[in-house]
Amino acid sequence: KDPSRKGSKNSENHTNQIPRIFSVLDWEESCYADPRFELLLMCRKVVANRDQANVLWETYGTIMERRFGKTKSNSDGYSSSNSMIGPIEPWLKLETVHSLITLSMQGMNLGGRSPWENRPELWKKILREVQRLVDLGWDFCGRVLDC
């Protein structure tokens, strides 16, 4: 027994429990370190489709280049892959992995908000996120979809 935990009804059980995690990454706070986190959140959760997300990402990149100057250029001028904020794809992969971890934790009831959907609905969401990674070029994730 831990003497510092006197009065705790289940003091012996606390040491072996899996801790509850409330957030894998706090997107609202992470935008202070890099505004692309907030931009990515808008690209994934606010706009209607990938084309609109690309336009938003590229527009932000153009505004940053006007404000701070171009960092790289080619003969065609502006290119989103050479902008100072970089391409959107690695950020979409990061957010998708974050989403997969959060959904998995909900399915195991280990954190995040309490899952409101039943297991089949949660599994469909997980498979949709895995498919998004395959669509973004991570073909190895396709093995999950084959199961």
Buried (B, 14 or more C-beta within 10 A) or exposed (E): EEEEEEEEEEBEEEEEEEEEEEEBBEBEEBBEEEEBBBBBBBBBEEBEEBEEBBEBBBEBBBEBBEEEEBEEEEEEEBBBEBBBBBBBEEBBBBBBBBBBBBBBBBBEEEBBEEBEEEEEEBEEBBEEBBBBBBEBEBEEBEEBEEE
